[in-house]
Amino acid sequence: MRKLSWLFGFMLVSIMLVIGCSQANTPNESKLLLPNEKSTLSPTEEATIAAQVFKTKEYTIGKVPEWPLPEDVVLERYAEMEPSYAERFADKPVNYSYVLLALRAAGIQQASLQPENMKFTVYQELENYVDLDYTMDLMLDKQNGKIERVPLEGRLSLVNKDGAWLIQADDFDDAAFLKLIPQ
C-alpha cells in the first residue's frame, strides 16, 4: 500500500508539472504554490486543473488487470478514487460503477489505458460549483500490440468544499463505453 501511495503522489506531482509547463505560454500563466502563498488562479482554473487530475487518474490503467476483476483490485481502486468525490461511495452508490468503468474496459479489452488530448470548457459556473464539458481520446494499448483511440466526451460537475474542488457528478460518454464494455 505504501508503494501505491508513493506512486500516486509521484503521478499527481508529475501531472501538475506537465499541466503547468504546457500552459506556460498562455496568457493565464499558472505556477506551483509555495507554502503560505495564495493562489493566483481563478476558481474556474482551479476546478479545471482538479478535473484534469481526476480524469487522468480515472482513465490511466498502466497494467492490464486480470479478468474477471479480483476483489482486492476493485477495493484498491475504490480507495484510490474516493477522495476525489464530494460524497462518500455509500452516500452515492452510482460512484461504484464510475470507478469500475476504466478497470472493466481495460480488463475486457485486454489493454492498458491512457487519456490524451483532454480539453475542458466551462458549461456553467456558480459561486462554488462548476460544470465543465470535456473531450479526450482514450488510448488503448492492447496486449496484441495494437493501439486504439476512442474519442470520449462528457460533462463533469465539481463543487468546492473546504477549498478543494471535488467531483459532484460525471455525465460520461455512455455510447463509447458500451462499445468498450459490451453488455
Secondary structure, DSSP 8 states (H G I E B T S, - for coil): -HHHHHHHHHHHHHHHHHHHHHTTTSSS------TT----S-HHHHHHHHHHHHHHHHH-B-S---SS--HHHHHHHHHHHGGGBSS-TTT-THHHHHHHHHHHHHHHHTEEEEEEEEEEEEEEEETTEEEEEEEEEEEEEETTS-EEEEEEEEEEEEEEETTEEEEEEEE--HHHHHHHS--
